[in-house]
Amino acid sequence: MCDKDQSLPVISNCAHAGTETAALASRRRRLWELSHTCHCPLVGVGLPLGYLRKLVGKMTGGRVLADDYEVHVGAVTECGARNRLSEALQKELERRYAPVILRFRGAKSTEQVAELWRTAVANGDVSGAFWAGLTHPRCDAELEEQMCRDLHMIQHQAGACVRADMGKFTALQEENARLAHELAKLQQRSQAMLMEKTGELERQEALLLRTRAESIGKDSLIDGLRLELAQLQAAVPALESRTRLVERLAQMDEREKELRQQIADLKQAQPRPAAAVPPPAAKLEVPTGGKLKMPIRLVDQSVLCVGGRSGNVATYRALIERVGAQFAHHDGGLEDNANLLDSSLAAADLVICQTGCISHSAYWRVKDYCKRTGKRCVFIDNPSISSLARGLQEVSGEMEPAALDAIEP
């Protein structure tokens, strides 16, 4: 309550004359018609201080008092009579609390008005209800006093609540400052982690780009090598056949090593006859009718026949194997691979070169190889069975009378 209100007399609704009472009973009262004790709580609760200060400044031509208390006291004083300020306050209160006034209009007795007031107090919405109840035609002096008492206690409770809320507000401010500090640290750490992850992502992307570039470079190199290989293959048409021949030569070399090992094993396993007992001589008969007698000691020897007619190879084999030797043949490069000639020469113990059916290259290779290695070699001009038999006889170097089996050419 305002201090200046304490010196003012309490004006009751029942203090008016009978004519005024009848008039008031039929309509709502105006602000200046209320008791002066009601003006202070009504102005303090019903109107915001900012609006009140603005309204007072407008009415006084901008000459507003120093503080809010002076503004409040001045407005309360002006409410005691009808004037521009009281009429402006009356109009604002009617506009602001029109819904509450409409609700209170349904009350037909003082008890109903009191019930609506108690409901508003219980709900905590007393500003509009205080104005609507005080100005209601059924509000008597007792209800008016009760409403002022209730509002006075509500203001005390509100002050206590405000003080409690201020304490809570201060605690919340401190808690908010602490949480804001922790949030700032978390944001700083999160920012650092984000920058670290961003840097790592950029490094990974750079590594990925380098890897892709290297992959593209390798693919380009592979394509270039494939193109170069295709060009080389086109430049050397017989490259594939040569490759196959090289592989076949390697296989023949392996086979030759195996055969030579088998020959060596057989030589060690087979017992040799005594020196005094000569081995039985093979019997040969030449197609011309003349007979050549010779003991041929070629047992367990490898005889290579280079050249000769292809149709006589079977007869060559039969003749050589009949005297106990092992037969090998090379056509001198006509059909057989010339590169196999050196390996065949190395595996042979005796070489018979039929110069009439051999290439010049094979002839010189055979002659040069036998000269360098000292290997026995017999050159035969005529590729016939009788010429081969004479060559074998020359190798034996010894003549004895013996019967020779006939060998068909």
LINQUINOR-V160424 format. One record per residue. N is the residue number from 1. RES is the residue in three letters. PHI is phi in whole degrees, -180 to 180 (* if undefined). OMEGA is omega in whole degrees, 0 to 359 (none if undefined). Layout:
BEGIN
n->N res->RES phi->PHI omega->OMEGA
n->N res->RES phi->PHI omega->OMEGA
END
This chain:
BEGIN
n->1 res->MET phi->* omega->179
n->2 res->CYS phi->-81 omega->181
n->3 res->ASP phi->-65 omega->182
n->4 res->LYS phi->-69 omega->181
n->5 res->ASP phi->-74 omega->184
n->6 res->GLN phi->-67 omega->181
n->7 res->SER phi->-86 omega->182
n->8 res->LEU phi->-91 omega->179
n->9 res->PRO phi->-73 omega->177
n->10 res->VAL phi->-79 omega->181
n->11 res->ILE phi->-104 omega->182
n->12 res->SER phi->-103 omega->176
n->13 res->ASN phi->-67 omega->183
n->14 res->CYS phi->-81 omega->183
n->15 res->ALA phi->-83 omega->181
n->16 res->HIS phi->-77 omega->178
n->17 res->ALA phi->-72 omega->184
n->18 res->GLY phi->-64 omega->179
n->19 res->THR phi->-68 omega->180
n->20 res->GLU phi->-68 omega->181
n->21 res->THR phi->-65 omega->179
n->22 res->ALA phi->-65 omega->179
n->23 res->ALA phi->-69 omega->180
n->24 res->LEU phi->-69 omega->183
n->25 res->ALA phi->-70 omega->183
n->26 res->SER phi->-102 omega->180
n->27 res->ARG phi->-144 omega->178
n->28 res->ARG phi->-76 omega->182
n->29 res->ARG phi->-80 omega->177
n->30 res->ARG phi->-93 omega->184
n->31 res->LEU phi->-62 omega->182
n->32 res->TRP phi->-74 omega->178
n->33 res->GLU phi->-91 omega->180
n->34 res->LEU phi->-81 omega->177
n->35 res->SER phi->-66 omega->182
n->36 res->HIS phi->-64 omega->178
n->37 res->THR phi->-69 omega->180
n->38 res->CYS phi->-88 omega->185
n->39 res->HIS phi->-67 omega->183
n->40 res->CYS phi->-62 omega->179
n->41 res->PRO phi->-65 omega->182
n->42 res->LEU phi->-68 omega->178
n->43 res->VAL phi->-68 omega->182
n->44 res->GLY phi->-69 omega->184
n->45 res->VAL phi->-98 omega->188
n->46 res->GLY phi->-81 omega->184
n->47 res->LEU phi->-125 omega->176
n->48 res->PRO phi->-64 omega->183
n->49 res->LEU phi->-65 omega->179
n->50 res->GLY phi->-63 omega->179
n->51 res->TYR phi->-67 omega->180
n->52 res->LEU phi->-62 omega->180
n->53 res->ARG phi->-66 omega->179
n->54 res->LYS phi->-65 omega->181
n->55 res->LEU phi->-67 omega->179
n->56 res->VAL phi->-64 omega->178
n->57 res->GLY phi->-62 omega->178
n->58 res->LYS phi->-67 omega->181
n->59 res->MET phi->-73 omega->182
n->60 res->THR phi->-95 omega->179
n->61 res->GLY phi->71 omega->178
n->62 res->GLY phi->89 omega->181
n->63 res->ARG phi->-91 omega->181
n->64 res->VAL phi->-91 omega->179
n->65 res->LEU phi->-66 omega->192
n->66 res->ALA phi->-63 omega->187
n->67 res->ASP phi->-126 omega->183
n->68 res->ASP phi->-66 omega->181
n->69 res->TYR phi->-64 omega->179
n->70 res->GLU phi->-61 omega->177
n->71 res->VAL phi->-62 omega->181
n->72 res->HIS phi->-62 omega->182
n->73 res->VAL phi->-63 omega->180
n->74 res->GLY phi->-63 omega->180
n->75 res->ALA phi->-65 omega->179
n->76 res->VAL phi->-62 omega->179
n->77 res->THR phi->-63 omega->181
n->78 res->GLU phi->-70 omega->181
n->79 res->CYS phi->-72 omega->182
n->80 res->GLY phi->-74 omega->180
n->81 res->ALA phi->-139 omega->180
n->82 res->ARG phi->-81 omega->179
n->83 res->ASN phi->-155 omega->182
n->84 res->ARG phi->-60 omega->182
n->85 res->LEU phi->-68 omega->181
n->86 res->SER phi->-66 omega->177
n->87 res->GLU phi->-65 omega->177
n->88 res->ALA phi->-65 omega->178
n->89 res->LEU phi->-67 omega->177
n->90 res->GLN phi->-59 omega->181
n->91 res->LYS phi->-66 omega->180
n->92 res->GLU phi->-68 omega->179
n->93 res->LEU phi->-65 omega->178
n->94 res->GLU phi->-65 omega->180
n->95 res->ARG phi->-69 omega->186
n->96 res->ARG phi->-67 omega->187
n->97 res->TYR phi->-114 omega->180
n->98 res->ALA phi->-61 omega->179
n->99 res->PRO phi->-63 omega->181
n->100 res->VAL phi->-70 omega->178
n->101 res->ILE phi->-62 omega->179
n->102 res->LEU phi->-65 omega->178
n->103 res->ARG phi->-68 omega->180
n->104 res->PHE phi->-72 omega->182
n->105 res->ARG phi->-66 omega->180
n->106 res->GLY phi->-75 omega->179
n->107 res->ALA phi->-73 omega->182
n->108 res->LYS phi->-106 omega->181
n->109 res->SER phi->-143 omega->179
n->110 res->THR phi->-64 omega->180
n->111 res->GLU phi->-65 omega->178
n->112 res->GLN phi->-67 omega->176
n->113 res->VAL phi->-63 omega->179
n->114 res->ALA phi->-64 omega->179
n->115 res->GLU phi->-65 omega->177
n->116 res->LEU phi->-65 omega->177
n->117 res->TRP phi->-65 omega->180
n->118 res->ARG phi->-63 omega->178
n->119 res->THR phi->-64 omega->179
n->120 res->ALA phi->-66 omega->178
n->121 res->VAL phi->-63 omega->179
n->122 res->ALA phi->-64 omega->180
n->123 res->ASN phi->-84 omega->179
n->124 res->GLY phi->81 omega->180
n->125 res->ASP phi->-115 omega->189
n->126 res->VAL phi->-106 omega->185
n->127 res->SER phi->-62 omega->180
n->128 res->GLY phi->-68 omega->180
n->129 res->ALA phi->-66 omega->179
n->130 res->PHE phi->-66 omega->178
n->131 res->TRP phi->-69 omega->181
n->132 res->ALA phi->-65 omega->179
n->133 res->GLY phi->-72 omega->181
n->134 res->LEU phi->-65 omega->183
n->135 res->THR phi->-89 omega->180
n->136 res->HIS phi->-71 omega->181
n->137 res->PRO phi->-63 omega->183
n->138 res->ARG phi->-94 omega->178
n->139 res->CYS phi->-84 omega->179
n->140 res->ASP phi->-96 omega->184
n->141 res->ALA phi->-66 omega->180
n->142 res->GLU phi->-67 omega->179
n->143 res->LEU phi->-66 omega->178
n->144 res->GLU phi->-61 omega->180
n->145 res->GLU phi->-65 omega->180
n->146 res->GLN phi->-64 omega->179
n->147 res->MET phi->-67 omega->178
n->148 res->CYS phi->-66 omega->177
n->149 res->ARG phi->-63 omega->181
n->150 res->ASP phi->-60 omega->181
n->151 res->LEU phi->-66 omega->178
n->152 res->HIS phi->-61 omega->180
n->153 res->MET phi->-70 omega->178
n->154 res->ILE phi->-64 omega->178
n->155 res->GLN phi->-66 omega->176
n->156 res->HIS phi->-63 omega->179
n->157 res->GLN phi->-63 omega->178
n->158 res->ALA phi->-64 omega->177
n->159 res->GLY phi->-64 omega->177
n->160 res->ALA phi->-63 omega->179
n->161 res->CYS phi->-64 omega->179
n->162 res->VAL phi->-64 omega->178
n->163 res->ARG phi->-64 omega->177
n->164 res->ALA phi->-65 omega->179
n->165 res->ASP phi->-66 omega->178
n->166 res->MET phi->-65 omega->176
n->167 res->GLY phi->-64 omega->178
n->168 res->LYS phi->-64 omega->180
n->169 res->PHE phi->-64 omega->178
n->170 res->THR phi->-64 omega->178
n->171 res->ALA phi->-63 omega->179
n->172 res->LEU phi->-66 omega->176
n->173 res->GLN phi->-63 omega->178
n->174 res->GLU phi->-64 omega->178
n->175 res->GLU phi->-63 omega->179
n->176 res->ASN phi->-64 omega->179
n->177 res->ALA phi->-65 omega->179
n->178 res->ARG phi->-64 omega->180
n->179 res->LEU phi->-65 omega->178
n->180 res->ALA phi->-65 omega->178
n->181 res->HIS phi->-65 omega->178
n->182 res->GLU phi->-64 omega->179
n->183 res->LEU phi->-63 omega->178
n->184 res->ALA phi->-63 omega->178
n->185 res->LYS phi->-65 omega->179
n->186 res->LEU phi->-64 omega->178
n->187 res->GLN phi->-65 omega->179
n->188 res->GLN phi->-65 omega->179
n->189 res->ARG phi->-66 omega->178
n->190 res->SER phi->-64 omega->178
n->191 res->GLN phi->-65 omega->178
n->192 res->ALA phi->-65 omega->178
n->193 res->MET phi->-64 omega->179
n->194 res->LEU phi->-64 omega->178
n->195 res->MET phi->-65 omega->179
n->196 res->GLU phi->-64 omega->180
n->197 res->LYS phi->-66 omega->178
n->198 res->THR phi->-65 omega->177
n->199 res->GLY phi->-63 omega->178
n->200 res->GLU phi->-63 omega->179
n->201 res->LEU phi->-63 omega->178
n->202 res->GLU phi->-65 omega->178
n->203 res->ARG phi->-64 omega->179
n->204 res->GLN phi->-65 omega->178
n->205 res->GLU phi->-66 omega->177
n->206 res->ALA phi->-65 omega->177
n->207 res->LEU phi->-62 omega->178
n->208 res->LEU phi->-63 omega->179
n->209 res->LEU phi->-64 omega->178
n->210 res->ARG phi->-64 omega->180
n->211 res->THR phi->-63 omega->178
n->212 res->ARG phi->-64 omega->179
n->213 res->ALA phi->-63 omega->178
n->214 res->GLU phi->-63 omega->179
n->215 res->SER phi->-62 omega->179
n->216 res->ILE phi->-64 omega->177
n->217 res->GLY phi->-63 omega->178
n->218 res->LYS phi->-65 omega->178
n->219 res->ASP phi->-62 omega->178
n->220 res->SER phi->-63 omega->178
n->221 res->LEU phi->-63 omega->179
n->222 res->ILE phi->-63 omega->178
n->223 res->ASP phi->-63 omega->178
n->224 res->GLY phi->-64 omega->179
n->225 res->LEU phi->-65 omega->178
n->226 res->ARG phi->-64 omega->178
n->227 res->LEU phi->-63 omega->179
n->228 res->GLU phi->-64 omega->178
n->229 res->LEU phi->-63 omega->178
n->230 res->ALA phi->-63 omega->178
n->231 res->GLN phi->-65 omega->178
n->232 res->LEU phi->-65 omega->178
n->233 res->GLN phi->-65 omega->177
n->234 res->ALA phi->-69 omega->180
n->235 res->ALA phi->-74 omega->180
n->236 res->VAL phi->-118 omega->185
n->237 res->PRO phi->-62 omega->185
n->238 res->ALA phi->-91 omega->183
n->239 res->LEU phi->-67 omega->181
n->240 res->GLU phi->-66 omega->179
n->241 res->SER phi->-66 omega->177
n->242 res->ARG phi->-65 omega->178
n->243 res->THR phi->-62 omega->178
n->244 res->ARG phi->-64 omega->179
n->245 res->LEU phi->-66 omega->177
n->246 res->VAL phi->-64 omega->177
n->247 res->GLU phi->-62 omega->179
n->248 res->ARG phi->-66 omega->177
n->249 res->LEU phi->-62 omega->178
n->250 res->ALA phi->-63 omega->177
n->251 res->GLN phi->-64 omega->179
n->252 res->MET phi->-65 omega->177
n->253 res->ASP phi->-64 omega->178
n->254 res->GLU phi->-63 omega->179
n->255 res->ARG phi->-64 omega->179
n->256 res->GLU phi->-61 omega->179
n->257 res->LYS phi->-62 omega->179
n->258 res->GLU phi->-63 omega->181
n->259 res->LEU phi->-66 omega->179
n->260 res->ARG phi->-63 omega->177
n->261 res->GLN phi->-65 omega->177
n->262 res->GLN phi->-63 omega->179
n->263 res->ILE phi->-62 omega->180
n->264 res->ALA phi->-63 omega->179
n->265 res->ASP phi->-64 omega->179
n->266 res->LEU phi->-67 omega->178
n->267 res->LYS phi->-63 omega->179
n->268 res->GLN phi->-72 omega->183
n->269 res->ALA phi->-79 omega->184
n->270 res->GLN phi->-85 omega->179
n->271 res->PRO phi->-74 omega->180
n->272 res->ARG phi->-84 omega->178
n->273 res->PRO phi->-70 omega->179
n->274 res->ALA phi->-65 omega->183
n->275 res->ALA phi->-68 omega->183
n->276 res->ALA phi->-76 omega->183
n->277 res->VAL phi->-104 omega->180
n->278 res->PRO phi->-72 omega->179
n->279 res->PRO phi->-68 omega->179
n->280 res->PRO phi->-63 omega->183
n->281 res->ALA phi->-88 omega->177
n->282 res->ALA phi->-77 omega->183
n->283 res->LYS phi->-108 omega->182
n->284 res->LEU phi->-123 omega->174
n->285 res->GLU phi->-138 omega->182
n->286 res->VAL phi->-85 omega->183
n->287 res->PRO phi->-68 omega->184
n->288 res->THR phi->-73 omega->180
n->289 res->GLY phi->102 omega->177
n->290 res->GLY phi->-77 omega->182
n->291 res->LYS phi->-115 omega->177
n->292 res->LEU phi->-111 omega->180
n->293 res->LYS phi->-110 omega->179
n->294 res->MET phi->-159 omega->170
n->295 res->PRO phi->-89 omega->182
n->296 res->ILE phi->-107 omega->181
n->297 res->ARG phi->-102 omega->180
n->298 res->LEU phi->-122 omega->181
n->299 res->VAL phi->-65 omega->179
n->300 res->ASP phi->62 omega->176
n->301 res->GLN phi->-101 omega->178
n->302 res->SER phi->-103 omega->183
n->303 res->VAL phi->-110 omega->178
n->304 res->LEU phi->-105 omega->177
n->305 res->CYS phi->-105 omega->181
n->306 res->VAL phi->-104 omega->180
n->307 res->GLY phi->93 omega->181
n->308 res->GLY phi->95 omega->180
n->309 res->ARG phi->-76 omega->181
n->310 res->SER phi->-66 omega->180
n->311 res->GLY phi->-73 omega->181
n->312 res->ASN phi->-98 omega->184
n->313 res->VAL phi->-63 omega->181
n->314 res->ALA phi->-65 omega->178
n->315 res->THR phi->-69 omega->175
n->316 res->TYR phi->-58 omega->182
n->317 res->ARG phi->-64 omega->182
n->318 res->ALA phi->-64 omega->180
n->319 res->LEU phi->-64 omega->183
n->320 res->ILE phi->-70 omega->184
n->321 res->GLU phi->-72 omega->180
n->322 res->ARG phi->-68 omega->180
n->323 res->VAL phi->-90 omega->175
n->324 res->GLY phi->91 omega->181
n->325 res->ALA phi->-98 omega->176
n->326 res->GLN phi->-103 omega->188
n->327 res->PHE phi->-101 omega->172
n->328 res->ALA phi->-139 omega->186
n->329 res->HIS phi->-136 omega->172
n->330 res->HIS phi->-142 omega->187
n->331 res->ASP phi->-79 omega->177
n->332 res->GLY phi->83 omega->176
n->333 res->GLY phi->97 omega->178
n->334 res->LEU phi->-73 omega->176
n->335 res->GLU phi->-123 omega->179
n->336 res->ASP phi->-70 omega->180
n->337 res->ASN phi->-68 omega->182
n->338 res->ALA phi->-66 omega->181
n->339 res->ASN phi->-69 omega->178
n->340 res->LEU phi->-79 omega->184
n->341 res->LEU phi->-66 omega->182
n->342 res->ASP phi->-63 omega->179
n->343 res->SER phi->-67 omega->178
n->344 res->SER phi->-67 omega->178
n->345 res->LEU phi->-64 omega->181
n->346 res->ALA phi->-67 omega->183
n->347 res->ALA phi->-85 omega->186
n->348 res->ALA phi->-91 omega->173
n->349 res->ASP phi->-94 omega->180
n->350 res->LEU phi->-139 omega->181
n->351 res->VAL phi->-118 omega->175
n->352 res->ILE phi->-116 omega->184
n->353 res->CYS phi->-107 omega->178
n->354 res->GLN phi->-91 omega->189
n->355 res->THR phi->-69 omega->181
n->356 res->GLY phi->-77 omega->182
n->357 res->CYS phi->-130 omega->182
n->358 res->ILE phi->-154 omega->178
n->359 res->SER phi->-77 omega->180
n->360 res->HIS phi->-62 omega->180
n->361 res->SER phi->-63 omega->179
n->362 res->ALA phi->-66 omega->179
n->363 res->TYR phi->-59 omega->182
n->364 res->TRP phi->-69 omega->178
n->365 res->ARG phi->-67 omega->178
n->366 res->VAL phi->-65 omega->183
n->367 res->LYS phi->-64 omega->181
n->368 res->ASP phi->-66 omega->182
n->369 res->TYR phi->-66 omega->181
n->370 res->CYS phi->-66 omega->179
n->371 res->LYS phi->-68 omega->182
n->372 res->ARG phi->-72 omega->184
n->373 res->THR phi->-95 omega->182
n->374 res->GLY phi->75 omega->181
n->375 res->LYS phi->-80 omega->181
n->376 res->ARG phi->-66 omega->182
n->377 res->CYS phi->-144 omega->179
n->378 res->VAL phi->-119 omega->180
n->379 res->PHE phi->-99 omega->183
n->380 res->ILE phi->-122 omega->182
n->381 res->ASP phi->-79 omega->185
n->382 res->ASN phi->-99 omega->182
n->383 res->PRO phi->-82 omega->180
n->384 res->SER phi->-113 omega->181
n->385 res->ILE phi->-68 omega->181
n->386 res->SER phi->-67 omega->178
n->387 res->SER phi->-65 omega->178
n->388 res->LEU phi->-66 omega->179
n->389 res->ALA phi->-65 omega->178
n->390 res->ARG phi->-65 omega->178
n->391 res->GLY phi->-62 omega->178
n->392 res->LEU phi->-66 omega->179
n->393 res->GLN phi->-67 omega->177
n->394 res->GLU phi->-63 omega->180
n->395 res->VAL phi->-68 omega->182
n->396 res->SER phi->-65 omega->177
n->397 res->GLY phi->70 omega->183
n->398 res->GLU phi->-150 omega->182
n->399 res->MET phi->-116 omega->176
n->400 res->GLU phi->-143 omega->175
n->401 res->PRO phi->-73 omega->179
n->402 res->ALA phi->-163 omega->177
n->403 res->ALA phi->-87 omega->182
n->404 res->LEU phi->-113 omega->177
n->405 res->ASP phi->-74 omega->179
n->406 res->ALA phi->-79 omega->178
n->407 res->ILE phi->-120 omega->179
n->408 res->GLU phi->-72 omega->180
n->409 res->PRO phi->-71 omega->none
END
